[in-house]
């Protein structure tokens, strides 16, 4: 019985590590999407701001 519990524990721990890697992968993907959207939205505004500043100088 002790061997069965040990094997079950090993199997569950291995699955938990795999799930953690998947969760980290999803978090990295979501962060990348947020960064891309922020750069796309703010990039145009910053470019306009710098062009206006350069023209006024």
N, CA, C and O atoms as a Maestro MAE file, in Angstrom:
{
 s_m_m2io_version
 :::
 2.0.0
}

f_m_ct {
 s_m_title
 :::
 protein
 m_atom[228] {
  # First column is atom index #
  i_m_mmod_type
  r_m_x_coord
  r_m_y_coord
  r_m_z_coord
  i_m_residue_number
  s_m_chain_name
  s_m_pdb_residue_name
  s_m_pdb_atom_name
  i_m_atomic_number
  :::
  1 25 0.832 -1.192 0.000 1 A "UNK " " N  " 7
  2 3 0.000 0.000 0.000 1 A "UNK " " CA " 6
  3 2 0.876 1.255 0.000 1 A "UNK " " C  " 6
  4 15 0.545 2.250 -0.644 1 A "UNK " " O  " 8
  5 25 1.984 1.199 0.721 2 A "UNK " " N  " 7
  6 3 2.879 2.357 0.796 2 A "UNK " " CA " 6
  7 2 3.455 2.673 -0.588 2 A "UNK " " C  " 6
  8 15 3.584 3.842 -0.951 2 A "UNK " " O  " 8
  9 25 3.799 1.645 -1.355 3 A "UNK " " N  " 7
  10 3 4.339 1.850 -2.700 3 A "UNK " " CA " 6
  11 2 3.297 2.495 -3.610 3 A "UNK " " C  " 6
  12 15 3.625 3.354 -4.428 3 A "UNK " " O  " 8
  13 25 2.032 2.073 -3.461 4 A "UNK " " N  " 7
  14 3 0.956 2.642 -4.270 4 A "UNK " " CA " 6
  15 2 0.786 4.125 -3.978 4 A "UNK " " C  " 6
  16 15 0.641 4.923 -4.904 4 A "UNK " " O  " 8
  17 25 0.801 4.503 -2.711 5 A "UNK " " N  " 7
  18 3 0.657 5.901 -2.326 5 A "UNK " " CA " 6
  19 2 1.852 6.712 -2.829 5 A "UNK " " C  " 6
  20 15 1.682 7.837 -3.297 5 A "UNK " " O  " 8
  21 25 3.048 6.154 -2.735 6 A "UNK " " N  " 7
  22 3 4.237 6.846 -3.217 6 A "UNK " " CA " 6
  23 2 4.164 7.059 -4.723 6 A "UNK " " C  " 6
  24 15 4.499 8.138 -5.211 6 A "UNK " " O  " 8
  25 25 3.731 6.043 -5.464 7 A "UNK " " N  " 7
  26 3 3.616 6.172 -6.918 7 A "UNK " " CA " 6
  27 2 2.534 7.182 -7.282 7 A "UNK " " C  " 6
  28 15 2.717 7.972 -8.208 7 A "UNK " " O  " 8
  29 25 1.427 7.169 -6.579 8 A "UNK " " N  " 7
  30 3 0.349 8.126 -6.823 8 A "UNK " " CA " 6
  31 2 0.838 9.544 -6.557 8 A "UNK " " C  " 6
  32 15 0.539 10.455 -7.330 8 A "UNK " " O  " 8
  33 25 1.572 9.740 -5.493 9 A "UNK " " N  " 7
  34 3 2.111 11.061 -5.160 9 A "UNK " " CA " 6
  35 2 3.076 11.542 -6.244 9 A "UNK " " C  " 6
  36 15 3.030 12.705 -6.647 9 A "UNK " " O  " 8
  37 25 3.942 10.656 -6.711 10 A "UNK " " N  " 7
  38 3 4.897 11.011 -7.764 10 A "UNK " " CA " 6
  39 2 4.164 11.405 -9.040 10 A "UNK " " C  " 6
  40 15 4.548 12.365 -9.709 10 A "UNK " " O  " 8
  41 25 3.112 10.668 -9.377 11 A "UNK " " N  " 7
  42 3 2.342 10.967 -10.581 11 A "UNK " " CA " 6
  43 2 1.653 12.319 -10.456 11 A "UNK " " C  " 6
  44 15 1.646 13.097 -11.410 11 A "UNK " " O  " 8
  45 25 1.079 12.608 -9.306 12 A "UNK " " N  " 7
  46 3 0.380 13.883 -9.119 12 A "UNK " " CA " 6
  47 2 1.346 15.060 -9.116 12 A "UNK " " C  " 6
  48 15 1.029 16.116 -9.662 12 A "UNK " " O  " 8
  49 25 2.495 14.900 -8.523 13 A "UNK " " N  " 7
  50 3 3.492 15.976 -8.499 13 A "UNK " " CA " 6
  51 2 3.992 16.249 -9.915 13 A "UNK " " C  " 6
  52 15 4.184 17.408 -10.284 13 A "UNK " " O  " 8
  53 25 4.205 15.213 -10.706 14 A "UNK " " N  " 7
  54 3 4.667 15.391 -12.085 14 A "UNK " " CA " 6
  55 2 3.619 16.137 -12.904 14 A "UNK " " C  " 6
  56 15 3.967 16.993 -13.717 14 A "UNK " " O  " 8
  57 25 2.354 15.827 -12.700 15 A "UNK " " N  " 7
  58 3 1.295 16.526 -13.430 15 A "UNK " " CA " 6
  59 2 1.209 17.984 -12.987 15 A "UNK " " C  " 6
  60 15 0.954 18.870 -13.803 15 A "UNK " " O  " 8
  61 25 1.419 18.228 -11.721 16 A "UNK " " N  " 7
  62 3 1.339 19.589 -11.216 16 A "UNK " " CA " 6
  63 2 2.445 20.451 -11.814 16 A "UNK " " C  " 6
  64 15 2.207 21.615 -12.137 16 A "UNK " " O  " 8
  65 25 3.639 19.908 -11.967 17 A "UNK " " N  " 7
  66 3 4.734 20.667 -12.575 17 A "UNK " " CA " 6
  67 2 4.421 20.985 -14.032 17 A "UNK " " C  " 6
  68 15 4.724 22.081 -14.503 17 A "UNK " " O  " 8
  69 25 3.820 20.042 -14.749 18 A "UNK " " N  " 7
  70 3 3.444 20.283 -16.129 18 A "UNK " " CA " 6
  71 2 2.399 21.372 -16.242 18 A "UNK " " C  " 6
  72 15 2.469 22.217 -17.134 18 A "UNK " " O  " 8
  73 25 1.430 21.354 -15.342 19 A "UNK " " N  " 7
  74 3 0.390 22.377 -15.356 19 A "UNK " " CA " 6
  75 2 0.992 23.737 -15.045 19 A "UNK " " C  " 6
  76 15 0.557 24.745 -15.602 19 A "UNK " " O  " 8
  77 25 1.971 23.783 -14.177 20 A "UNK " " N  " 7
  78 3 2.606 25.048 -13.841 20 A "UNK " " CA " 6
  79 2 3.320 25.625 -15.060 20 A "UNK " " C  " 6
  80 15 3.260 26.833 -15.293 20 A "UNK " " O  " 8
  81 25 3.986 24.791 -15.831 21 A "UNK " " N  " 7
  82 3 4.675 25.256 -17.032 21 A "UNK " " CA " 6
  83 2 3.674 25.811 -18.039 21 A "UNK " " C  " 6
  84 15 3.941 26.823 -18.686 21 A "UNK " " O  " 8
  85 25 2.545 25.166 -18.171 22 A "UNK " " N  " 7
  86 3 1.509 25.647 -19.089 22 A "UNK " " CA " 6
  87 2 0.964 26.983 -18.609 22 A "UNK " " C  " 6
  88 15 0.734 27.888 -19.412 22 A "UNK " " O  " 8
  89 25 0.757 27.107 -17.316 23 A "UNK " " N  " 7
  90 3 0.256 28.371 -16.782 23 A "UNK " " CA " 6
  91 2 1.246 29.500 -16.995 23 A "UNK " " C  " 6
  92 15 0.850 30.613 -17.342 23 A "UNK " " O  " 8
  93 25 2.522 29.229 -16.793 24 A "UNK " " N  " 7
  94 3 3.541 30.251 -17.050 24 A "UNK " " CA " 6
  95 2 3.559 30.636 -18.530 24 A "UNK " " C  " 6
  96 15 3.706 31.811 -18.867 24 A "UNK " " O  " 8
  97 25 3.412 29.671 -19.389 25 A "UNK " " N  " 7
  98 3 3.364 29.946 -20.820 25 A "UNK " " CA " 6
  99 2 2.193 30.841 -21.190 25 A "UNK " " C  " 6
  100 15 2.338 31.759 -21.998 25 A "UNK " " O  " 8
  101 25 1.034 30.577 -20.603 26 A "UNK " " N  " 7
  102 3 -0.138 31.415 -20.857 26 A "UNK " " CA " 6
  103 2 0.066 32.826 -20.331 26 A "UNK " " C  " 6
  104 15 -0.317 33.796 -20.985 26 A "UNK " " O  " 8
  105 25 0.664 32.947 -19.161 27 A "UNK " " N  " 7
  106 3 0.918 34.276 -18.600 27 A "UNK " " CA " 6
  107 2 1.873 35.069 -19.484 27 A "UNK " " C  " 6
  108 15 1.655 36.256 -19.726 27 A "UNK " " O  " 8
  109 25 2.919 34.427 -19.962 28 A "UNK " " N  " 7
  110 3 3.882 35.106 -20.835 28 A "UNK " " CA " 6
  111 2 3.200 35.542 -22.134 28 A "UNK " " C  " 6
  112 15 3.451 36.643 -22.625 28 A "UNK " " O  " 8
  113 25 2.352 34.698 -22.684 29 A "UNK " " N  " 7
  114 3 1.641 35.044 -23.918 29 A "UNK " " CA " 6
  115 2 0.714 36.239 -23.695 29 A "UNK " " C  " 6
  116 15 0.656 37.140 -24.532 29 A "UNK " " O  " 8
  117 25 -0.003 36.251 -22.588 30 A "UNK " " N  " 7
  118 3 -0.909 37.373 -22.299 30 A "UNK " " CA " 6
  119 2 -0.139 38.663 -22.065 30 A "UNK " " C  " 6
  120 15 -0.563 39.727 -22.517 30 A "UNK " " O  " 8
  121 25 0.968 38.585 -21.376 31 A "UNK " " N  " 7
  122 3 1.786 39.781 -21.144 31 A "UNK " " CA " 6
  123 2 2.319 40.305 -22.473 31 A "UNK " " C  " 6
  124 15 2.344 41.515 -22.695 31 A "UNK " " O  " 8
  125 25 2.744 39.409 -23.353 32 A "UNK " " N  " 7
  126 3 3.242 39.828 -24.665 32 A "UNK " " CA " 6
  127 2 2.148 40.524 -25.465 32 A "UNK " " C  " 6
  128 15 2.408 41.530 -26.125 32 A "UNK " " O  " 8
  129 25 0.931 40.002 -25.411 33 A "UNK " " N  " 7
  130 3 -0.184 40.624 -26.128 33 A "UNK " " CA " 6
  131 2 -0.460 42.016 -25.585 33 A "UNK " " C  " 6
  132 15 -0.688 42.949 -26.355 33 A "UNK " " O  " 8
  133 25 -0.441 42.165 -24.261 34 A "UNK " " N  " 7
  134 3 -0.681 43.481 -23.657 34 A "UNK " " CA " 6
  135 2 0.406 44.464 -24.073 34 A "UNK " " C  " 6
  136 15 0.108 45.621 -24.372 34 A "UNK " " O  " 8
  137 25 1.647 44.029 -24.097 35 A "UNK " " N  " 7
  138 3 2.745 44.914 -24.499 35 A "UNK " " CA " 6
  139 2 2.601 45.329 -25.957 35 A "UNK " " C  " 6
  140 15 2.809 46.495 -26.292 35 A "UNK " " O  " 8
  141 25 2.252 44.399 -26.817 36 A "UNK " " N  " 7
  142 3 2.090 44.714 -28.243 36 A "UNK " " CA " 6
  143 2 0.962 45.719 -28.448 36 A "UNK " " C  " 6
  144 15 1.106 46.664 -29.224 36 A "UNK " " O  " 8
  145 25 -0.162 45.519 -27.755 37 A "UNK " " N  " 7
  146 3 -1.285 46.449 -27.884 37 A "UNK " " CA " 6
  147 2 -0.909 47.819 -27.346 37 A "UNK " " C  " 6
  148 15 -1.245 48.832 -27.960 37 A "UNK " " O  " 8
  149 25 -0.220 47.875 -26.213 38 A "UNK " " N  " 7
  150 3 0.183 49.156 -25.632 38 A "UNK " " CA " 6
  151 2 1.134 49.899 -26.557 38 A "UNK " " C  " 6
  152 15 0.991 51.107 -26.743 38 A "UNK " " O  " 8
  153 25 2.091 49.209 -27.134 39 A "UNK " " N  " 7
  154 3 3.039 49.850 -28.042 39 A "UNK " " CA " 6
  155 2 2.315 50.337 -29.300 39 A "UNK " " C  " 6
  156 15 2.608 51.422 -29.801 39 A "UNK " " O  " 8
  157 25 1.392 49.556 -29.802 40 A "UNK " " N  " 7
  158 3 0.653 49.957 -31.002 40 A "UNK " " CA " 6
  159 2 -0.186 51.205 -30.736 40 A "UNK " " C  " 6
  160 15 -0.249 52.103 -31.575 40 A "UNK " " O  " 8
  161 25 -0.831 51.261 -29.568 41 A "UNK " " N  " 7
  162 3 -1.688 52.410 -29.257 41 A "UNK " " CA " 6
  163 2 -0.884 53.646 -28.882 41 A "UNK " " C  " 6
  164 15 -1.192 54.749 -29.335 41 A "UNK " " O  " 8
  165 25 0.131 53.472 -28.067 42 A "UNK " " N  " 7
  166 3 0.906 54.618 -27.602 42 A "UNK " " CA " 6
  167 2 1.965 55.059 -28.598 42 A "UNK " " C  " 6
  168 15 2.386 56.215 -28.578 42 A "UNK " " O  " 8
  169 25 2.397 54.167 -29.462 43 A "UNK " " N  " 7
  170 3 3.437 54.498 -30.426 43 A "UNK " " CA " 6
  171 2 3.034 55.633 -31.343 43 A "UNK " " C  " 6
  172 15 3.833 56.535 -31.595 43 A "UNK " " O  " 8
  173 25 1.824 55.608 -31.842 44 A "UNK " " N  " 7
  174 3 1.336 56.662 -32.726 44 A "UNK " " CA " 6
  175 2 1.236 57.987 -31.984 44 A "UNK " " C  " 6
  176 15 1.620 59.029 -32.513 44 A "UNK " " O  " 8
  177 25 0.724 57.948 -30.767 45 A "UNK " " N  " 7
  178 3 0.589 59.174 -29.980 45 A "UNK " " CA " 6
  179 2 1.954 59.768 -29.651 45 A "UNK " " C  " 6
  180 15 2.131 60.984 -29.727 45 A "UNK " " O  " 8
  181 25 2.907 58.939 -29.292 46 A "UNK " " N  " 7
  182 3 4.239 59.439 -28.976 46 A "UNK " " CA " 6
  183 2 4.936 59.994 -30.212 46 A "UNK " " C  " 6
  184 15 5.639 61.002 -30.137 46 A "UNK " " O  " 8
  185 25 4.741 59.342 -31.329 47 A "UNK " " N  " 7
  186 3 5.336 59.835 -32.569 47 A "UNK " " CA " 6
  187 2 4.783 61.216 -32.908 47 A "UNK " " C  " 6
  188 15 5.541 62.108 -33.292 47 A "UNK " " O  " 8
  189 25 3.496 61.397 -32.773 48 A "UNK " " N  " 7
  190 3 2.875 62.703 -33.030 48 A "UNK " " CA " 6
  191 2 3.397 63.744 -32.057 48 A "UNK " " C  " 6
  192 15 3.688 64.871 -32.455 48 A "UNK " " O  " 8
  193 25 3.517 63.388 -30.808 49 A "UNK " " N  " 7
  194 3 4.022 64.312 -29.798 49 A "UNK " " CA " 6
  195 2 5.456 64.755 -30.106 49 A "UNK " " C  " 6
  196 15 5.781 65.940 -30.029 49 A "UNK " " O  " 8
  197 25 6.299 63.792 -30.453 50 A "UNK " " N  " 7
  198 3 7.696 64.138 -30.773 50 A "UNK " " CA " 6
  199 2 7.784 64.978 -32.056 50 A "UNK " " C  " 6
  200 15 8.603 65.894 -32.129 50 A "UNK " " O  " 8
  201 25 6.976 64.691 -33.041 51 A "UNK " " N  " 7
  202 3 6.976 65.478 -34.272 51 A "UNK " " CA " 6
  203 2 6.514 66.908 -34.009 51 A "UNK " " C  " 6
  204 15 7.088 67.856 -34.545 51 A "UNK " " O  " 8
  205 25 5.491 67.063 -33.195 52 A "UNK " " N  " 7
  206 3 5.014 68.415 -32.850 52 A "UNK " " CA " 6
  207 2 6.082 69.179 -32.081 52 A "UNK " " C  " 6
  208 15 6.290 70.368 -32.320 52 A "UNK " " O  " 8
  209 25 6.755 68.509 -31.167 53 A "UNK " " N  " 7
  210 3 7.825 69.157 -30.396 53 A "UNK " " CA " 6
  211 2 8.983 69.559 -31.318 53 A "UNK " " C  " 6
  212 15 9.522 70.660 -31.205 53 A "UNK " " O  " 8
  213 25 9.358 68.655 -32.229 54 A "UNK " " N  " 7
  214 3 10.450 68.952 -33.156 54 A "UNK " " CA " 6
  215 2 10.083 70.109 -34.078 54 A "UNK " " C  " 6
  216 15 10.937 70.944 -34.375 54 A "UNK " " O  " 8
  217 25 8.856 70.179 -34.532 55 A "UNK " " N  " 7
  218 3 8.435 71.260 -35.414 55 A "UNK " " CA " 6
  219 2 8.392 72.593 -34.698 55 A "UNK " " C  " 6
  220 15 8.706 73.627 -35.289 55 A "UNK " " O  " 8
  221 25 8.004 72.583 -33.420 56 A "UNK " " N  " 7
  222 3 7.932 73.839 -32.694 56 A "UNK " " CA " 6
  223 2 9.319 74.355 -32.301 56 A "UNK " " C  " 6
  224 15 9.494 75.551 -32.067 56 A "UNK " " O  " 8
  225 25 10.294 73.464 -32.228 57 A "UNK " " N  " 7
  226 3 11.660 73.892 -31.907 57 A "UNK " " CA " 6
  227 2 12.267 74.454 -33.154 57 A "UNK " " C  " 6
  228 15 13.420 74.884 -33.140 57 A "UNK " " O  " 8
  :::
 }
 m_bond[227] {
  # First column is bond index #
  i_m_from
  i_m_to
  i_m_order
  :::
  1 1 2 1
  2 2 3 1
  3 3 4 2
  4 3 5 1
  5 5 6 1
  6 6 7 1
  7 7 8 2
  8 7 9 1
  9 9 10 1
  10 10 11 1
  11 11 12 2
  12 11 13 1
  13 13 14 1
  14 14 15 1
  15 15 16 2
  16 15 17 1
  17 17 18 1
  18 18 19 1
  19 19 20 2
  20 19 21 1
  21 21 22 1
  22 22 23 1
  23 23 24 2
  24 23 25 1
  25 25 26 1
  26 26 27 1
  27 27 28 2
  28 27 29 1
  29 29 30 1
  30 30 31 1
  31 31 32 2
  32 31 33 1
  33 33 34 1
  34 34 35 1
  35 35 36 2
  36 35 37 1
  37 37 38 1
  38 38 39 1
  39 39 40 2
  40 39 41 1
  41 41 42 1
  42 42 43 1
  43 43 44 2
  44 43 45 1
  45 45 46 1
  46 46 47 1
  47 47 48 2
  48 47 49 1
  49 49 50 1
  50 50 51 1
  51 51 52 2
  52 51 53 1
  53 53 54 1
  54 54 55 1
  55 55 56 2
  56 55 57 1
  57 57 58 1
  58 58 59 1
  59 59 60 2
  60 59 61 1
  61 61 62 1
  62 62 63 1
  63 63 64 2
  64 63 65 1
  65 65 66 1
  66 66 67 1
  67 67 68 2
  68 67 69 1
  69 69 70 1
  70 70 71 1
  71 71 72 2
  72 71 73 1
  73 73 74 1
  74 74 75 1
  75 75 76 2
  76 75 77 1
  77 77 78 1
  78 78 79 1
  79 79 80 2
  80 79 81 1
  81 81 82 1
  82 82 83 1
  83 83 84 2
  84 83 85 1
  85 85 86 1
  86 86 87 1
  87 87 88 2
  88 87 89 1
  89 89 90 1
  90 90 91 1
  91 91 92 2
  92 91 93 1
  93 93 94 1
  94 94 95 1
  95 95 96 2
  96 95 97 1
  97 97 98 1
  98 98 99 1
  99 99 100 2
  100 99 101 1
  101 101 102 1
  102 102 103 1
  103 103 104 2
  104 103 105 1
  105 105 106 1
  106 106 107 1
  107 107 108 2
  108 107 109 1
  109 109 110 1
  110 110 111 1
  111 111 112 2
  112 111 113 1
  113 113 114 1
  114 114 115 1
  115 115 116 2
  116 115 117 1
  117 117 118 1
  118 118 119 1
  119 119 120 2
  120 119 121 1
  121 121 122 1
  122 122 123 1
  123 123 124 2
  124 123 125 1
  125 125 126 1
  126 126 127 1
  127 127 128 2
  128 127 129 1
  129 129 130 1
  130 130 131 1
  131 131 132 2
  132 131 133 1
  133 133 134 1
  134 134 135 1
  135 135 136 2
  136 135 137 1
  137 137 138 1
  138 138 139 1
  139 139 140 2
  140 139 141 1
  141 141 142 1
  142 142 143 1
  143 143 144 2
  144 143 145 1
  145 145 146 1
  146 146 147 1
  147 147 148 2
  148 147 149 1
  149 149 150 1
  150 150 151 1
  151 151 152 2
  152 151 153 1
  153 153 154 1
  154 154 155 1
  155 155 156 2
  156 155 157 1
  157 157 158 1
  158 158 159 1
  159 159 160 2
  160 159 161 1
  161 161 162 1
  162 162 163 1
  163 163 164 2
  164 163 165 1
  165 165 166 1
  166 166 167 1
  167 167 168 2
  168 167 169 1
  169 169 170 1
  170 170 171 1
  171 171 172 2
  172 171 173 1
  173 173 174 1
  174 174 175 1
  175 175 176 2
  176 175 177 1
  177 177 178 1
  178 178 179 1
  179 179 180 2
  180 179 181 1
  181 181 182 1
  182 182 183 1
  183 183 184 2
  184 183 185 1
  185 185 186 1
  186 186 187 1
  187 187 188 2
  188 187 189 1
  189 189 190 1
  190 190 191 1
  191 191 192 2
  192 191 193 1
  193 193 194 1
  194 194 195 1
  195 195 196 2
  196 195 197 1
  197 197 198 1
  198 198 199 1
  199 199 200 2
  200 199 201 1
  201 201 202 1
  202 202 203 1
  203 203 204 2
  204 203 205 1
  205 205 206 1
  206 206 207 1
  207 207 208 2
  208 207 209 1
  209 209 210 1
  210 210 211 1
  211 211 212 2
  212 211 213 1
  213 213 214 1
  214 214 215 1
  215 215 216 2
  216 215 217 1
  217 217 218 1
  218 218 219 1
  219 219 220 2
  220 219 221 1
  221 221 222 1
  222 222 223 1
  223 223 224 2
  224 223 225 1
  225 225 226 1
  226 226 227 1
  227 227 228 2
  :::
 }
}
